[in-house]
């Protein structure tokens, strides 16, 4: 045991802390695992029952509207000799812990601090929107978020192809992975990612639908599943999410604002990406997280028909950002509190009542967070010390010199 402690530079206090946080995370989820929500009763349970009855041929039907990758997991659960909800929640709870470990590793990679790394692991296990999503609500968002975290891990380690492989897996499970897609475009502009690496996204999605295609569902249906999802839940411009439509009114001009809002966010993203592409700057780990967090907040803020869960990716990115830049500790506090408030407004009253703090107030607070992160990005891009000199190669390895190099230049310049 002492050799193990020395190998990983662990103290007994570290072991006790990690064990305690793991037990606390397990205890929270064990208490919530028996809760049955409307989503479980309306979707996952009937789908698993149909899979038990029809077997793999169920994949040929149009009874499911999620990506086939997720339905394959339900098919496996239907074969297990245990209660379906127990099996379902167990898989997602396990991913909570694996994702927490990856988060800890990301913090270690970006800060070099063991203490911050362990804190990040513990925070991921007690963040309300994480355990409420998997253990209470029986949702599957942890799957695509886990793959997004792995994408970051390999970007940090300058392995862009492998990073895009995991991003492609995230897309194969959830359309919401596109919320942060623009930051990958900026990395491509700055030669951190090659254009061929983006082929992982359509390639892995196509591979993921092949079993369902073989089972008998038309290929065009499988290709258009995400498009079909966008046509659902059009009865409100914001479905319990604190975004711009909670300020201007989410029940007015439904069709017009829905279409215009989609084009609006595309226009905003194009303007932001164009502005960011005009400069050449060093791509550091902190800036990667800044960009991803910014787009994770920006996209659902203007995109219509956003659900209350669609801030979960910003929740975990806010934790990572605060661990890298401790001055922004309040960002995850506010972001997660807002997300959890939206969760509970739906789960506690089945969507029939408003939260204690009105959505419009939270929407203004979310806008403030967006501005703070956006200004952080702008300051970074415009600082002379972050600019890449003319003639310097801005490839993956050449552009990854960060904090230590800055400090060395400051010393040389007096």
FENRANOR-V400626 format. One record per backbone hydrogen bond with DSSP energy under -0.5 kcal/mol. CO is the residue of the C=O (numbers start at 0). NH is the residue of the N-H. E is the energy in kcal/mol with one decimal. If there is no record, write none. Layout:
# FENRANOR-V400626
CO;NH;E  CO;NH;E
This chain:
# FENRANOR-V400626
0;4;-2.2  1;5;-2.2  2;6;-2.5  3;7;-1.9  4;9;-2.9  5;8;-0.8  10;14;-1.9  11;15;-2.4  12;16;-2.4  13;17;-2.7  14;18;-2.5  15;19;-2.6  16;20;-2.8  17;21;-2.0  18;22;-2.3  19;23;-2.5  20;24;-2.6  21;25;-2.2  22;26;-2.7  23;27;-2.4  24;28;-1.8  25;29;-2.6  26;30;-1.9  27;31;-1.6  28;32;-1.3  30;33;-0.5  31;34;-1.8  34;36;-0.6  36;40;-2.0  37;41;-2.5  38;42;-2.2  38;43;-0.9  39;44;-2.5  42;46;-2.5  43;47;-2.7  44;48;-2.4  45;49;-2.5  46;50;-2.2  47;51;-2.3  48;52;-1.9  49;53;-3.4  50;54;-2.1  53;56;-1.0  54;57;-1.8  55;58;-1.8  56;59;-1.9  57;60;-1.9  66;69;-1.3  66;70;-1.2  67;71;-2.3  68;72;-0.9  69;73;-1.6  70;74;-2.3  71;75;-2.1  72;76;-2.4  73;77;-2.2  74;78;-0.7  75;78;-1.2  75;79;-0.5  76;79;-1.3  79;81;-1.2  82;86;-2.4  83;87;-2.7  84;88;-2.7  85;89;-2.2  86;90;-1.8  87;91;-1.6  88;92;-2.7  89;93;-2.3  90;94;-1.7  91;95;-1.5  92;96;-1.4  93;97;-2.0  94;98;-3.0  95;99;-1.9  96;100;-1.9  97;101;-2.2  98;102;-2.5  99;103;-2.2  100;104;-2.0  101;105;-2.5  102;106;-2.2  103;107;-2.0  104;108;-2.5  105;109;-2.1  106;110;-2.3  106;111;-0.6  107;111;-1.7  111;113;-0.6  112;116;-1.9  113;117;-2.4  114;118;-2.3  115;119;-2.4  116;120;-1.8  117;121;-2.3  118;122;-2.8  119;123;-2.2  120;124;-1.0  121;125;-0.9  122;125;-0.8  122;126;-1.6  126;129;-1.2  126;130;-1.7  127;131;-2.5  128;132;-0.9  129;133;-1.7  130;134;-1.3  130;135;-1.4  131;136;-3.2  132;138;-3.4  139;142;-1.6  139;143;-0.6  140;144;-2.0  141;145;-2.2  142;146;-1.6  143;147;-2.0  144;148;-2.3  145;149;-1.8  146;150;-2.0  147;151;-2.0  148;152;-2.2  149;153;-2.1  150;154;-1.8  151;155;-2.9  152;156;-1.2  153;158;-3.1  154;157;-1.6  158;162;-2.1  159;163;-2.6  160;164;-1.6  161;165;-1.8  162;166;-1.9  163;167;-2.4  164;168;-1.7  165;169;-2.1  166;170;-2.3  167;171;-1.7  168;172;-0.7  169;172;-1.1  169;173;-2.5  171;68;-0.5  173;176;-1.2  174;177;-2.3  175;178;-1.7  176;179;-1.1  177;180;-1.2  179;182;-1.3  179;183;-0.6  180;183;-1.5  180;184;-1.2  181;185;-1.9  182;186;-1.7  183;187;-1.9  184;188;-2.4  185;189;-1.8  186;191;-3.5  186;192;-0.9  187;190;-1.9  193;196;-1.3  193;197;-0.5  194;197;-1.2  195;198;-1.4  196;199;-1.5  197;200;-1.5  197;201;-0.7  198;202;-2.2  199;203;-2.5  200;204;-1.6  201;205;-2.6  202;206;-2.3  203;207;-2.0  204;208;-1.2  205;208;-0.6  205;209;-0.8  206;209;-0.6  206;210;-0.5  208;212;-2.3  209;213;-3.0  210;214;-2.1  211;215;-0.9  211;216;-2.0  212;215;-0.7  217;221;-1.8  218;222;-2.4  219;223;-1.7  221;224;-0.9  223;227;-2.6  224;228;-2.0  225;229;-1.5  226;230;-0.6  227;230;-0.9  228;231;-1.5  232;235;-0.5  236;304;-2.8  236;305;-0.8  237;239;-1.4  238;307;-0.7  240;242;-1.6  242;245;-1.9  243;246;-1.1  243;247;-2.1  244;248;-1.3  248;251;-0.5  249;236;-2.4  252;256;-3.4  253;257;-1.9  254;258;-2.0  255;259;-2.8  256;260;-3.2  257;261;-1.3  258;262;-1.7  259;263;-2.5  260;264;-2.3  261;265;-1.6  262;266;-2.4  263;267;-2.6  264;268;-2.7  265;269;-2.3  266;270;-2.3  267;271;-2.5  268;272;-2.8  269;273;-2.5  270;274;-2.3  271;275;-2.4  272;276;-1.8  273;277;-0.5  274;277;-0.9  275;278;-0.8  278;280;-0.5  279;387;-1.8  281;283;-0.9  283;287;-2.0  284;288;-2.0  285;289;-2.5  286;290;-2.6  287;291;-2.3  288;292;-2.7  289;293;-2.5  290;294;-2.4  291;295;-2.2  292;296;-1.5  293;297;-2.8  294;298;-2.2  296;300;-0.8  297;301;-1.2  298;301;-0.8  298;302;-2.0  300;243;-2.1  305;238;-2.0  306;309;-1.4  308;311;-2.1  310;314;-1.8  311;315;-1.7  312;316;-2.0  313;317;-2.2  314;318;-1.4  315;319;-2.0  316;320;-2.5  317;321;-2.4  318;322;-1.9  319;323;-1.5  320;324;-3.0  323;325;-0.5  324;327;-2.2  325;328;-1.5  327;330;-1.4  327;331;-0.6  328;332;-0.9  329;333;-2.6  330;334;-2.8  331;335;-2.6  332;336;-1.8  333;337;-2.4  334;338;-2.3  335;339;-2.9  336;340;-2.0  337;341;-1.9  338;342;-2.3  339;343;-2.8  340;344;-1.9  341;345;-1.1  342;345;-0.8  342;346;-3.0  343;347;-2.4  343;348;-0.5  344;350;-0.9  344;352;-0.5  345;349;-1.3  345;350;-0.6  348;351;-1.7  355;357;-0.6  357;360;-0.9  357;361;-1.7  358;362;-2.7  359;363;-1.6  360;364;-1.9  361;365;-2.9  362;366;-2.0  363;367;-1.8  364;368;-2.0  365;369;-2.3  366;370;-2.2  367;371;-2.3  368;372;-2.5  369;373;-2.4  370;374;-2.6  371;375;-1.9  372;376;-2.1  373;377;-2.3  374;378;-2.7  375;379;-2.0  376;380;-2.6  377;381;-1.8  378;382;-1.0  379;382;-0.7  382;385;-1.8  383;386;-1.4  385;281;-2.7  386;388;-0.6  388;391;-1.9  394;398;-2.2  396;399;-1.0  397;400;-0.5  398;282;-0.9  401;405;-2.1  402;406;-2.3  403;407;-2.0  404;408;-2.2  405;409;-2.3  406;410;-2.0  407;411;-2.1  408;412;-2.1  410;413;-0.9
